[in-house]
Amino acid sequence: MAIRQTPDGPIWRKRTTPQSLALWFGWLLLVLLFVLAWEAMTRNQIWAFVWDAPEQAADLFGRMVPPRWSYMDQLWVPLWDTINIATLGTLLAIVLAVPVAFLAARNTTPSPLLVRPIAIFIIVGSRSVNALIWALLLVAILGPGLLAGIIAIALRSIGFIGKLLYEAIEEIDPRQVEAIRATGAGPAQVLDFGIVPQIMPAFAGITLFRWDINIRESTVLGLVGAGGIGLQLKSSVDSLAWPQVTLIFIAILATVILSEWVSARVRAALI
């Protein structure tokens, strides 16, 4: 807050003159950065395709309607596989992420200098690689199928669950832990009665949120051969069966909406 004296009295200003100049200079740099980034991204752009895009989009959408509703009989099993991939992948991620979270938290790790950095590295490494890339690698190793999709979802989810859970562990009330320890309780009892009850609401919310995300991610794993409805999507696109593609989009949207509703109801019941 700056004050400038005038014959009519002091005038209050939000910023001083140097602060205002610095702000405008920052905005100028931001605009310059945007222009340079735009120039780099569009250097090899063929603008004739861009100007023709509305006509091409209208032609494509015209071939996508109406949906081929008779194709729905072939989507029930892939949809069920997609839900199973997300659910089993989330459960496997929980089994792997919970120990990693306790090893990463400052107040529960057995070694802040050795074990904690390794746990943090696992969390960061998991979050750095997209589920589709994990699936692509696992299909090459394990072959196409649901197993590759389940493991891909799990490997991607470890970092998400582990990071949020270890932050929740670090934010617990230490007085409750000290009270349990003061009764002569051992490490397992301190964990069971002092730490776990405090993090359970956060753990339930994290798990349901991640499962909801995994439903979305598992719908595209079939594009690289990891099972689920993505296989039907890739097959329909490759064969230019656009009415089937529309129906698959509708089925995916309905599945995501259903998972969101289930997640919200379960979260409301548990938290």
Residue pairs with C-beta under 8 A, 6 or more apart in sequence:
1 12
1 13
1 14
2 12
2 13
2 14
2 15
2 16
2 17
2 19
3 10
3 11
3 12
3 13
4 10
4 11
4 13
5 11
15 23
60 242
63 242
63 243
64 242
64 243
64 245
64 246
65 243
65 246
66 243
66 246
67 243
67 244
67 246
67 247
67 250
68 241
68 243
68 244
68 246
68 247
69 247
71 243
71 244
71 247
72 247
72 251
74 232
75 229
75 232
75 247
75 248
75 251
78 222
78 227
78 228
78 229
78 231
78 232
79 229
79 251
79 255
81 146
81 227
81 228
81 229
82 215
82 218
82 219
82 222
82 227
82 228
82 229
82 230
82 255
83 215
83 218
83 255
83 259
84 146
84 150
85 146
85 149
85 150
85 153
85 214
85 218
85 221
85 226
85 227
85 228
86 153
86 211
86 214
86 215
86 217
86 218
86 259
87 211
87 214
88 150
88 153
89 149
89 150
89 151
89 152
89 153
89 154
89 157
89 214
89 218
90 153
90 154
90 157
90 207
90 210
90 211
90 214
92 150
92 151
92 153
92 154
93 153
93 154
93 155
93 156
93 157
93 158
93 160
93 161
93 210
94 161
94 207
96 154
96 158
97 157
97 158
97 159
97 161
97 162
97 165
98 161
98 162
98 165
100 119
100 122
100 123
100 158
100 162
100 166
101 119
101 161
101 162
101 163
101 165
101 166
101 169
102 108
102 109
102 166
102 169
103 109
103 110
103 115
103 116
103 118
103 119
104 116
104 119
104 120
104 123
104 162
104 163
104 166
105 166
105 167
105 169
105 170
106 112
106 116
106 170
107 169
107 170
107 172
107 174
107 177
108 169
108 191
108 195
109 115
109 116
109 119
119 162
119 166
122 158
122 159
122 162
123 158
123 159
123 162
123 163
123 166
124 159
125 159
126 155
126 156
126 157
126 158
126 159
126 160
126 162
127 156
127 159
127 160
127 163
128 159
129 155
129 156
130 156
131 152
131 153
131 155
131 156
131 214
131 217
131 218
131 221
132 152
132 217
132 220
132 221
132 223
132 224
134 151
134 152
134 155
134 156
135 148
135 149
135 152
135 221
135 224
135 225
135 226
136 224
138 147
138 148
138 151
138 152
138 226
139 148
139 224
139 225
139 226
141 148
142 148
142 151
144 225
144 226
144 227
145 225
145 226
145 227
146 226
146 227
146 228
148 221
148 225
148 226
148 227
149 218
149 221
149 222
149 226
149 227
149 228
152 221
152 226
153 214
153 217
153 218
153 221
156 214
156 217
157 210
157 214
160 206
160 210
160 213
161 206
161 207
161 210
164 202
164 206
165 199
165 202
165 203
165 206
168 199
168 202
168 203
168 206
169 195
169 199
172 195
172 198
172 199
173 198
176 194
176 198
177 190
177 194
177 195
179 194
180 189
180 190
180 193
180 194
181 190
181 194
185 193
185 194
201 270
201 271
204 267
204 270
204 271
205 267
205 271
208 263
208 266
208 267
208 270
209 263
209 267
211 259
211 263
212 259
212 260
212 263
215 255
215 256
215 259
216 256
218 228
218 230
219 228
219 229
219 230
219 233
219 252
219 255
219 256
220 230
220 233
221 227
221 228
221 230
222 228
222 229
222 230
222 231
222 232
222 233
222 234
223 230
223 231
223 233
223 234
224 230
225 231
229 248
229 251
229 252
232 244
232 248
233 245
233 248
236 242
236 244
236 245
236 248
237 245
